[in-house]
Amino acid sequence: MDFTFLIVILALVTMLAVIVFALVSKAKVEKRLADDDNPKSTLATDKASDGTPVDV
């Protein structure tokens, strides 16, 4: 096993992990956006900015 082979495998595994993380995050965001019963963000124009954040 060559050193460059190890580097290539590590790079591919890292890229795969990042892609999986991005897809899971995207699915969570789309699910949250599709639900109308979710509380509004404190950044929304029609909610007070001094309230508690949604994710806390």
Backbone as JSON Lines, residues from 0, in Angstrom:
{"i":0,"aa":"M","n":[0.84,-1.17,0.0],"ca":[0.0,0.0,0.0],"c":[0.89,1.24,0.0]}
{"i":1,"aa":"D","n":[0.65,2.08,-0.95],"ca":[1.45,3.27,-1.15],"c":[0.87,4.44,-0.34]}
{"i":2,"aa":"F","n":[1.73,5.38,-0.02],"ca":[1.3,6.55,0.76],"c":[0.28,7.38,-0.01]}
{"i":3,"aa":"T","n":[0.45,7.53,-1.32],"ca":[-0.5,8.32,-2.12],"c":[-1.86,7.64,-2.16]}
{"i":4,"aa":"F","n":[-1.89,6.32,-2.14],"ca":[-3.15,5.59,-2.12],"c":[-3.92,5.9,-0.83]}
{"i":5,"aa":"L","n":[-3.21,5.97,0.28],"ca":[-3.84,6.3,1.55],"c":[-4.41,7.72,1.54]}
{"i":6,"aa":"I","n":[-3.69,8.66,0.98],"ca":[-4.15,10.04,0.89],"c":[-5.4,10.14,0.01]}
{"i":7,"aa":"V","n":[-5.42,9.42,-1.09],"ca":[-6.58,9.43,-1.99],"c":[-7.8,8.85,-1.27]}
{"i":8,"aa":"I","n":[-7.62,7.75,-0.59],"ca":[-8.74,7.12,0.14],"c":[-9.25,8.07,1.22]}
{"i":9,"aa":"L","n":[-8.38,8.72,1.97],"ca":[-8.8,9.66,3.0],"c":[-9.55,10.85,2.4]}
{"i":10,"aa":"A","n":[-9.1,11.34,1.28],"ca":[-9.77,12.46,0.61],"c":[-11.16,12.06,0.14]}
{"i":11,"aa":"L","n":[-11.28,10.87,-0.45],"ca":[-12.58,10.41,-0.92],"c":[-13.56,10.17,0.23]}
{"i":12,"aa":"V","n":[-13.08,9.62,1.32],"ca":[-13.94,9.39,2.48],"c":[-14.38,10.72,3.07]}
{"i":13,"aa":"T","n":[-13.49,11.69,3.13],"ca":[-13.85,13.01,3.63],"c":[-14.89,13.67,2.74]}
{"i":14,"aa":"M","n":[-14.71,13.6,1.43],"ca":[-15.69,14.17,0.51],"c":[-17.04,13.48,0.65]}
{"i":15,"aa":"L","n":[-17.04,12.17,0.81],"ca":[-18.28,11.44,0.99],"c":[-18.99,11.87,2.28]}
{"i":16,"aa":"A","n":[-18.24,12.04,3.35],"ca":[-18.82,12.47,4.63],"c":[-19.44,13.86,4.51]}
{"i":17,"aa":"V","n":[-18.76,14.77,3.81],"ca":[-19.28,16.12,3.63],"c":[-20.55,16.1,2.79]}
{"i":18,"aa":"I","n":[-20.58,15.29,1.75],"ca":[-21.76,15.2,0.89],"c":[-22.95,14.63,1.66]}
{"i":19,"aa":"V","n":[-22.72,13.6,2.46],"ca":[-23.8,13.01,3.26],"c":[-24.31,14.03,4.27]}
{"i":20,"aa":"F","n":[-23.41,14.74,4.93],"ca":[-23.81,15.77,5.89],"c":[-24.65,16.85,5.21]}
{"i":21,"aa":"A","n":[-24.25,17.27,4.03],"ca":[-24.99,18.31,3.3],"c":[-26.37,17.82,2.9]}
{"i":22,"aa":"L","n":[-26.48,16.59,2.45],"ca":[-27.79,16.05,2.05],"c":[-28.73,15.91,3.24]}
{"i":23,"aa":"V","n":[-28.2,15.48,4.38],"ca":[-29.04,15.36,5.59],"c":[-29.49,16.74,6.05]}
{"i":24,"aa":"S","n":[-28.59,17.72,6.04],"ca":[-28.95,19.07,6.44],"c":[-29.99,19.67,5.5]}
{"i":25,"aa":"K","n":[-29.83,19.43,4.2],"ca":[-30.78,19.94,3.22],"c":[-32.16,19.34,3.44]}
{"i":26,"aa":"A","n":[-32.21,18.05,3.73],"ca":[-33.5,17.39,3.98],"c":[-34.18,17.96,5.22]}
{"i":27,"aa":"K","n":[-33.4,18.22,6.28],"ca":[-33.98,18.81,7.5],"c":[-34.54,20.2,7.24]}
{"i":28,"aa":"V","n":[-33.8,21.01,6.47],"ca":[-34.25,22.37,6.17],"c":[-35.52,22.33,5.33]}
{"i":29,"aa":"E","n":[-35.56,21.46,4.31],"ca":[-36.74,21.38,3.46],"c":[-37.95,20.89,4.24]}
{"i":30,"aa":"K","n":[-37.74,19.96,5.16],"ca":[-38.85,19.46,6.0],"c":[-39.36,20.59,6.89]}
{"i":31,"aa":"R","n":[-38.45,21.37,7.44],"ca":[-38.86,22.47,8.32],"c":[-39.57,23.57,7.54]}
{"i":32,"aa":"L","n":[-39.12,23.86,6.33],"ca":[-39.76,24.89,5.52],"c":[-41.16,24.46,5.06]}
{"i":33,"aa":"A","n":[-41.37,23.18,4.87],"ca":[-42.65,22.69,4.39],"c":[-43.72,22.7,5.48]}
{"i":34,"aa":"D","n":[-43.32,22.69,6.74],"ca":[-44.27,22.68,7.86],"c":[-44.66,24.11,8.23]}
{"i":35,"aa":"D","n":[-45.95,24.41,8.13],"ca":[-46.42,25.77,8.42],"c":[-46.57,26.03,9.92]}
{"i":36,"aa":"D","n":[-46.52,24.99,10.76],"ca":[-46.72,25.16,12.19],"c":[-45.43,25.47,12.95]}
{"i":37,"aa":"N","n":[-44.31,25.52,12.26],"ca":[-43.04,25.82,12.93],"c":[-43.02,27.27,13.4]}
{"i":38,"aa":"P","n":[-42.37,27.53,14.54],"ca":[-42.27,28.92,15.0],"c":[-41.38,29.73,14.05]}
{"i":39,"aa":"K","n":[-41.64,31.01,14.0],"ca":[-40.86,31.88,13.12],"c":[-39.51,32.2,13.73]}
{"i":40,"aa":"S","n":[-38.57,32.49,12.88],"ca":[-37.24,32.88,13.3],"c":[-37.26,34.3,13.88]}
{"i":41,"aa":"T","n":[-36.31,34.59,14.74],"ca":[-36.22,35.95,15.28],"c":[-35.73,36.93,14.21]}
{"i":42,"aa":"L","n":[-35.26,36.42,13.09],"ca":[-34.86,37.29,11.98],"c":[-36.02,37.65,11.08]}
{"i":43,"aa":"A","n":[-37.19,37.03,11.28],"ca":[-38.36,37.33,10.47],"c":[-38.85,38.74,10.77]}
{"i":44,"aa":"T","n":[-39.41,39.4,9.76],"ca":[-39.85,40.77,9.93],"c":[-41.08,40.88,10.81]}
{"i":45,"aa":"D","n":[-41.88,39.83,10.91],"ca":[-43.11,39.9,11.69],"c":[-42.99,39.2,13.05]}
{"i":46,"aa":"K","n":[-41.78,39.09,13.59],"ca":[-41.58,38.54,14.92],"c":[-40.61,39.44,15.68]}
{"i":47,"aa":"A","n":[-40.82,39.52,16.98],"ca":[-39.95,40.37,17.81],"c":[-38.53,39.79,17.84]}
{"i":48,"aa":"S","n":[-37.57,40.65,17.73],"ca":[-36.17,40.2,17.7],"c":[-35.62,39.88,19.07]}
{"i":49,"aa":"D","n":[-36.35,40.21,20.13],"ca":[-35.85,39.94,21.47],"c":[-36.38,38.62,22.04]}
{"i":50,"aa":"G","n":[-37.09,37.85,21.24],"ca":[-37.61,36.55,21.67],"c":[-36.52,35.49,21.69]}
{"i":51,"aa":"T","n":[-36.89,34.29,22.12],"ca":[-35.9,33.2,22.13],"c":[-35.76,32.64,20.73]}
{"i":52,"aa":"P","n":[-34.56,32.25,20.37],"ca":[-34.35,31.65,19.05],"c":[-35.11,30.33,18.9]}
{"i":53,"aa":"V","n":[-35.4,29.97,17.68],"ca":[-36.19,28.77,17.4],"c":[-35.45,27.51,17.78]}
{"i":54,"aa":"D","n":[-34.17,27.44,17.52],"ca":[-33.42,26.2,17.7],"c":[-32.92,25.99,19.12]}
{"i":55,"aa":"V","n":[-33.22,26.89,20.03],"ca":[-32.71,26.76,21.4],"c":[-33.74,26.08,22.25]}
